[in-house]
Amino acid sequence: MKMRLWITAAIFTAVSAFFIQTYFSSPSEKYAAFHSAENWLTDQSEREKSDLQDEPADRASEVLATLSEHDHDGGEFGVHIDGVKNRFETNEQEIALTFDLCGGDFGSELDEELVDFLRDEQIPAVLFVNKRWLTENEEQFIDLYEDPLFTIENHGTEHKPLSVEGKEGWGIDGTGSPEEAVEEVMINQQAIYERTGYTPELFRSGTAHVDESSVALVNRLGLETVNYDILGDAGATYSAEEVKESLLNAEAGSIALLHMNQPNSETAAGVQKAVPELQADGYEFVALDNKTLVD
C-alpha cells in the first residue's frame, strides 16, 4: 500500500511539472518538460524501469526526440485516409458502437439516458474521451472507466484536427506542427493514465480529421487512429429516425461513430430504436479489444 501511494505521488509530481510547462512554454520548452518528467522519475532508485516503459510522457519524449523534416510534410488530409482504421475484421455478425465525449462549451455533459440503456441491455461500447470532457466530469469518467461494458480511448486534448500543417476540419484549426500533434495526443493520454493507470490504445482526433504524417506519429506514440464507416449521428445533429437508419446500414465489422456528450440530442432515442432491430437481424455488439482493425 505504501509503495502504491509513493508511486502515485511520484507520478503526480512529475505530471504536474509537465502540465505547468506544457501550457505555458514554447515548443522547445515543452520538449524539455517531457524530459524533465522522465528524468525525475528515472532518478528515483526505488522505481522499477519497467514501470516507466508505458508512461505517456516517456513515450512522447522518445518520439519528440526523433522528429525530422519529413514529419513536417502532412500529405493527404481528411477523415478516411491511408492508415486510418474504419472497420475491423470478423467472421461473425459483429458491430462496434463508439461514442465521442468531446467537452468544450457545448459538449461537456453526459447522456445518462444513453448510458442507462447500454447498461440495461448490456451493450458494450468504446468511449473516446477528450481531456476537456474528462476534467469537467471526473466522477462520471471514473464511473464509466470502472464499468467493464465500456472501453476508454483517447479523443485528444483540445479536440483539434490532427495536422502537422494547421489544416482545418469543420472550421476548426488543426494542430500546427508535429510537436503540437504529439501534445494533442499525449497530454490527454497522460491525463487518462494518471487517473486510471490505463494506457489507451486507440485515438480519434477532434472532428476525426487527420493528415498522413499525424497518423504516422500516432502509430509511433503507440496508438492506432480509428474513425468509422457508419456516421451514426453527425455530431449529435441527427433525428432519432436518422440515427436509426444510419445504424441499420451497418454490416459485419462496421464501426459506428456517435456521441455520448449531448443529452439534448436524439442520439439515445435513435440507438434505442436501432439496437433491437439489429439484434433481431442477428448482430452482436462488441468492443474493439483484440480486434484486427482495417482501413
C-alpha positions as CSV (number, residue, x, y, z in Angstrom):
1,M,0.0,0.0,0.0
2,K,2.8,2.4,0.9
3,M,4.6,1.6,-2.4
4,R,1.4,2.3,-4.3
5,L,0.9,5.6,-2.6
6,W,4.6,6.5,-3.3
7,I,4.2,5.6,-7.0
8,T,1.0,7.7,-7.2
9,A,2.8,10.7,-5.5
10,A,5.8,10.3,-7.9
11,I,3.5,10.3,-11.0
12,F,1.5,13.3,-9.7
13,T,4.7,15.3,-9.1
14,A,6.2,14.6,-12.5
15,V,2.9,15.1,-14.3
16,S,2.2,18.4,-12.5
17,A,5.6,19.7,-13.6
18,F,4.9,18.5,-17.1
19,F,1.5,20.2,-17.4
20,I,2.7,23.5,-16.0
21,Q,5.5,23.7,-18.5
22,T,3.3,22.4,-21.4
23,Y,0.7,25.0,-21.1
24,F,3.0,28.0,-20.6
25,S,6.0,27.2,-22.7
26,S,7.4,27.3,-26.2
27,P,7.6,24.0,-28.3
28,S,11.3,23.6,-27.4
29,E,10.5,24.1,-23.7
30,K,7.6,21.6,-23.9
31,Y,10.0,19.1,-25.3
32,A,12.2,19.7,-22.2
33,A,9.1,19.3,-20.0
34,F,8.6,15.7,-21.3
35,H,12.3,15.0,-20.5
36,S,12.2,16.6,-17.1
37,A,9.3,14.4,-16.1
38,E,11.0,11.4,-17.4
39,N,14.3,12.2,-15.8
40,W,12.8,12.9,-12.4
41,L,11.1,9.5,-12.4
42,T,14.1,7.7,-13.7
43,D,16.2,9.1,-10.9
44,Q,14.0,7.5,-8.2
45,S,16.0,4.5,-7.1
46,E,13.0,2.6,-5.8
47,R,11.2,2.9,-9.1
48,E,11.5,-0.1,-11.5
49,K,12.4,0.9,-15.1
50,S,9.7,-1.4,-16.3
51,D,7.1,0.8,-14.7
52,L,8.3,3.7,-16.9
53,Q,8.0,1.9,-20.2
54,D,4.3,2.6,-20.9
55,E,4.1,6.1,-19.4
56,P,2.8,8.6,-22.0
57,A,5.4,11.2,-21.0
58,D,8.2,8.7,-21.6
59,R,6.8,7.6,-25.0
60,A,6.2,11.3,-26.0
61,S,9.8,12.3,-25.2
62,E,11.1,9.5,-27.4
63,V,9.0,10.5,-30.4
64,L,9.8,14.2,-30.0
65,A,13.5,13.4,-29.9
66,T,13.3,11.6,-33.3
67,L,11.2,14.2,-35.3
68,S,12.7,15.0,-38.7
69,E,11.9,17.4,-41.6
70,H,9.9,14.6,-43.2
71,D,7.4,14.8,-40.2
72,H,6.5,18.4,-41.3
73,D,5.1,17.2,-44.6
74,G,1.5,16.4,-43.8
75,G,0.4,14.6,-47.0
76,E,-3.2,13.8,-47.6
77,F,-5.7,15.3,-45.1
78,G,-9.2,14.0,-44.3
79,V,-11.3,11.5,-42.4
80,H,-10.8,8.3,-44.4
81,I,-7.1,8.5,-45.5
82,D,-4.4,5.8,-45.6
83,G,-3.5,4.5,-42.2
84,V,-6.8,5.3,-40.6
85,K,-8.8,2.3,-39.3
86,N,-12.5,2.4,-40.1
87,R,-13.6,-1.2,-39.7
88,F,-12.5,-4.5,-38.0
89,E,-12.0,-8.0,-39.3
90,T,-14.6,-10.5,-38.3
91,N,-16.3,-13.7,-39.5
92,E,-19.3,-13.0,-37.2
93,Q,-22.2,-10.7,-37.3
94,E,-20.5,-8.1,-35.1
95,I,-20.7,-4.3,-34.9
96,A,-18.8,-1.8,-32.7
97,L,-20.5,1.2,-31.3
98,T,-18.2,4.1,-30.5
99,F,-19.1,7.3,-28.7
100,D,-17.2,10.5,-28.5
101,L,-17.2,12.6,-25.4
102,C,-15.8,15.9,-26.7
103,G,-16.1,18.5,-24.0
104,G,-16.0,22.3,-24.6
105,D,-18.6,24.9,-24.0
106,F,-21.4,22.9,-25.7
107,G,-20.2,19.4,-25.2
108,S,-19.3,18.7,-21.6
109,E,-22.4,16.9,-20.4
110,L,-23.2,13.1,-20.2
111,D,-26.2,11.5,-21.9
112,E,-27.3,9.5,-18.9
113,E,-30.3,8.0,-20.8
114,L,-27.9,6.6,-23.4
115,V,-25.6,5.2,-20.7
116,D,-28.5,3.6,-18.8
117,F,-29.8,2.0,-22.0
118,L,-26.4,0.5,-22.8
119,R,-26.1,-0.8,-19.3
120,D,-29.6,-2.2,-19.1
121,E,-29.2,-4.0,-22.4
122,Q,-25.6,-5.0,-21.7
123,I,-24.3,-3.4,-24.9
124,P,-20.5,-2.9,-24.9
125,A,-19.2,0.4,-26.3
126,V,-15.9,2.2,-26.9
127,L,-15.8,5.7,-25.4
128,F,-13.4,8.2,-27.0
129,V,-12.8,10.7,-24.2
130,N,-11.4,14.2,-24.7
131,K,-9.5,15.9,-21.9
132,R,-11.9,18.8,-21.8
133,W,-14.8,16.5,-21.1
134,L,-12.7,14.5,-18.6
135,T,-11.7,17.5,-16.5
136,E,-15.4,18.6,-16.3
137,N,-16.6,15.1,-15.4
138,E,-14.1,13.4,-13.2
139,E,-16.5,11.3,-11.2
140,Q,-18.5,10.3,-14.2
141,F,-15.3,9.4,-16.1
142,I,-14.2,7.0,-13.3
143,D,-17.7,5.5,-13.2
144,L,-17.5,4.8,-16.9
145,Y,-13.9,3.5,-16.7
146,E,-14.8,1.1,-14.0
147,D,-17.7,-0.4,-15.9
148,P,-16.5,-3.5,-17.9
149,L,-19.0,-2.7,-20.6
150,F,-17.0,0.4,-21.6
151,T,-13.5,0.8,-23.0
152,I,-11.9,4.2,-22.6
153,E,-9.9,5.5,-25.5
154,N,-8.2,8.8,-26.4
155,H,-10.1,11.7,-28.2
156,G,-7.4,14.3,-27.8
157,T,-6.6,17.2,-25.6
158,E,-8.2,20.3,-27.1
159,H,-10.4,18.5,-29.7
160,K,-8.4,19.6,-32.7
161,P,-8.0,18.0,-36.1
162,L,-4.6,16.3,-36.1
163,S,-2.4,18.0,-38.7
164,V,1.3,19.0,-38.9
165,E,0.4,21.9,-41.1
166,G,-2.6,23.5,-39.2
167,K,-5.3,22.3,-41.6
168,E,-8.9,22.8,-40.7
169,G,-11.7,20.3,-40.1
170,W,-15.3,21.5,-40.0
171,G,-13.9,25.1,-39.5
172,I,-11.7,24.1,-36.5
173,D,-8.0,24.9,-36.8
174,G,-5.8,21.8,-36.5
175,T,-2.6,21.3,-34.7
176,G,0.1,23.3,-36.5
177,S,3.3,21.2,-36.2
178,P,4.5,17.7,-35.3
179,E,5.2,18.9,-31.8
180,E,1.6,20.2,-31.4
181,A,0.2,16.9,-32.8
182,V,2.2,14.9,-30.3
183,E,0.9,17.2,-27.5
184,E,-2.7,16.9,-28.7
185,V,-2.5,13.1,-28.3
186,M,-0.2,12.7,-25.3
187,I,-1.4,15.3,-22.8
188,N,-4.8,13.5,-22.8
189,Q,-3.1,10.2,-22.8
190,Q,-1.2,11.2,-19.7
191,A,-4.4,12.5,-18.1
192,I,-6.2,9.2,-18.6
193,Y,-3.1,7.2,-17.4
194,E,-2.8,9.4,-14.3
195,R,-6.3,8.8,-13.2
196,T,-6.6,5.1,-14.1
197,G,-3.2,3.5,-14.7
198,Y,-4.6,2.5,-18.1
199,T,-2.9,3.5,-21.3
200,P,-5.4,3.8,-24.3
201,E,-4.5,2.0,-27.5
202,L,-6.8,3.9,-29.9
203,F,-7.0,7.5,-30.9
204,R,-9.6,9.6,-32.6
205,S,-8.9,13.3,-33.3
206,G,-11.3,16.2,-32.8
207,T,-13.6,16.3,-36.0
208,A,-12.0,12.9,-37.0
209,H,-9.7,14.8,-39.5
210,V,-6.1,13.8,-39.7
211,D,-3.2,14.0,-42.1
212,E,-0.8,11.2,-43.1
213,S,2.1,12.5,-41.1
214,S,-0.1,12.7,-38.0
215,V,-1.4,9.2,-38.4
216,A,2.3,8.0,-38.6
217,L,3.0,10.0,-35.4
218,V,0.1,8.4,-33.6
219,N,1.4,5.0,-34.6
220,R,4.9,5.9,-33.2
221,L,3.2,7.0,-30.0
222,G,1.8,3.5,-29.6
223,L,-1.8,4.0,-30.7
224,E,-3.9,3.4,-33.8
225,T,-6.1,6.1,-35.4
226,V,-9.7,4.9,-35.5
227,N,-12.6,6.6,-37.3
228,Y,-15.7,4.9,-38.7
229,D,-17.6,3.5,-41.7
230,I,-21.0,4.4,-40.2
231,L,-21.7,8.1,-39.4
232,G,-24.2,7.4,-36.6
233,D,-25.4,10.9,-35.6
234,A,-23.5,13.5,-37.5
235,G,-22.1,15.3,-34.4
236,A,-25.3,14.6,-32.5
237,T,-27.4,16.5,-35.0
238,Y,-29.5,13.7,-36.5
239,S,-33.1,13.0,-35.5
240,A,-33.8,9.7,-33.8
241,E,-35.0,8.3,-37.1
242,E,-31.9,9.3,-38.9
243,V,-29.7,7.8,-36.2
244,K,-31.7,4.5,-36.5
245,E,-31.4,4.5,-40.3
246,S,-27.7,5.1,-40.2
247,L,-27.1,2.3,-37.8
248,L,-29.2,-0.1,-39.8
249,N,-26.8,0.4,-42.7
250,A,-24.1,-1.3,-40.6
251,E,-22.6,-4.6,-41.7
252,A,-20.3,-7.1,-40.1
253,G,-17.1,-5.3,-39.0
254,S,-18.7,-1.9,-39.0
255,I,-17.6,0.9,-36.6
256,A,-20.3,3.4,-35.8
257,L,-19.5,6.9,-34.6
258,L,-21.9,8.5,-32.2
259,H,-21.9,10.9,-29.3
260,M,-22.5,10.5,-25.6
261,N,-22.0,14.1,-24.5
262,Q,-25.2,15.7,-25.9
263,P,-28.2,14.6,-23.7
264,N,-30.5,17.1,-25.5
265,S,-29.8,15.4,-28.8
266,E,-31.9,12.4,-30.2
267,T,-28.9,10.1,-30.3
268,A,-30.1,8.0,-27.3
269,A,-33.6,7.6,-28.8
270,G,-32.1,6.6,-32.2
271,V,-29.8,4.0,-30.6
272,Q,-32.7,2.6,-28.6
273,K,-34.7,2.2,-31.9
274,A,-31.8,0.6,-33.9
275,V,-30.4,-1.9,-31.4
276,P,-33.4,-4.2,-31.2
277,E,-33.7,-4.3,-35.0
278,L,-30.0,-5.1,-35.4
279,Q,-30.2,-7.8,-32.7
280,A,-33.2,-9.3,-34.5
281,D,-31.1,-9.4,-37.7
282,G,-28.5,-11.5,-35.8
283,Y,-26.0,-8.7,-35.0
284,E,-23.9,-8.7,-31.8
285,F,-22.3,-5.6,-30.4
286,V,-18.6,-5.8,-29.4
287,A,-15.7,-3.7,-28.2
288,L,-12.6,-3.4,-30.3
289,D,-10.3,-5.2,-27.8
290,N,-8.3,-7.9,-29.6
291,K,-9.9,-7.0,-33.0
292,T,-7.8,-6.5,-36.1
293,L,-8.6,-3.1,-37.3
294,V,-8.6,-2.4,-41.1
295,D,-8.8,0.7,-43.3
